[in-house]
Amino acid sequence: MNIQHKIYRFGRLILVAFMLFAVAGCAAKSESSGPHVTSTGFVCPEPSPRVEFESTEINIYTWTEYVPADIIDCFGLVYGVDVNVDYFSSNEELYSKVSIGADVNPYDVIHPSDYMIDVLIREGIMQELDESKLPNLKNLDTGLASAYGDTINYVVPYQMGTQAIVYNSETVENPPTSWADLWSPEYENRMVSIDDSRVIIGAALLTLGYSVNSTDETELEEAKQKLLELMPNIRVFDSDSPKTPLLSGEVDLGIVWNGEAFLIQQENPAFEYVFPEEGSIIFYDGMGISANAPHPDISYAWLNYLIQGDVFWIVLVEQPYTNPNAAALEFAKTNHPEAYEAYMASPITNTPADIFAKGHEVEDLAETLLIYDQIWTEIRE
């Protein structure tokens, strides 16, 4: 046997031995059921309880930068399924995508807010939930969850909060204290605003002494004219990441969600969040299952996993809005006290009861929504 052949046989033996070692290692790992870890190093909690289903994928439609990537990744890892996620920036964008028929609406789980939840229920776009398949509903704070009213039969509460004013105390000489103050000429081209027709039209209605849910065409025309006067002050509309132009110094103040305001303040303490004298505008977010969801079985598994206390606590850090998940707060208190204490100490995230009581909820206005849409189109032209 020549030297080349001996080297070849030796190499083959080494390769076979390595392969056997690798197979044994994989088997051992499988038997030990080691923890799943995301690309960021987050160790995924196991589902509790583990929900059985046959689907191999789930399609989720949610707000941009709202559900932590680790939660999405963990769900795929612990169940061994594909998680497909699309993102939207407004309730209206969500509606335009899911209201066009089941044959072109591929989503299993959708993530509407406040009045849009009612719209989707009214139009039969969401199915009523089977509570027997959602044992982790017990994790929710019943007091906060009750704010969802009858829509609780269609959505699992995600988060809630306020839409109000944030400003940079180092650059804004005369800080706003009301919605009406935002019309000041000194704020020209210095504001960012979330791209939400109901909130911005609602703010204009409040400055005029009207309801955020007005259906009076004369009042709505007044609000439109009022908003046309505000437009020179708004430099940019941004619902994907309104904190970005504020932190970069592109703008000095704006209309944002409370969670964004908290993240801004964490990065730059010079920013202050103001609950307007007329009352902030309240929002409620929930996740529900599409009426024609292609994978309803896995949708229940997702909702249960999402609201586990040892999973949902991550939201306190990455998307700190008002949290209705009591189990998540309790888990954070014990295991991540810094996140818990930061949340509890801030009136921005842990919204005081009197602020909620004074706030205004946007409602489903049925046909009148067309007028709001038309106003929004006209002022944005």
Secondary structure, 3 states (H helix, E strand, C coil): CCHHHHHHHHHHHHHHHHHHHHHHHHHHHHHHCCCCECCCCCECCCCCCCCCCCCCEEEEEEECCCCCHHHHHHHHHHHCCEEEEEEECCHHHHHHHHCCCHHHCCCCEECCEHHHHHHHHHCCCECCCCHHHCHHHHHECHHHHHHHHHHHHCCEEEEEEEEEEEEECCCCCCCCCCCHHHHCHHHCCCEEECCCHHHHHHHHHHHCCCCCCCCCHHHHHHHHHHHHHHHHHEEEECCCCCHHHHHHCCCCEEEEEHHHHHHHHHHCCCEEEECCCCCCEEEEEEEEEECCCCCHHHHHHHHHHHCCHHHHCHHHHHCCCECCEHHHHHHHHHHCHHHHHHHHHCCCCCCCHHHHHHCEECCCCHHHHHHHHHHHHHHHC
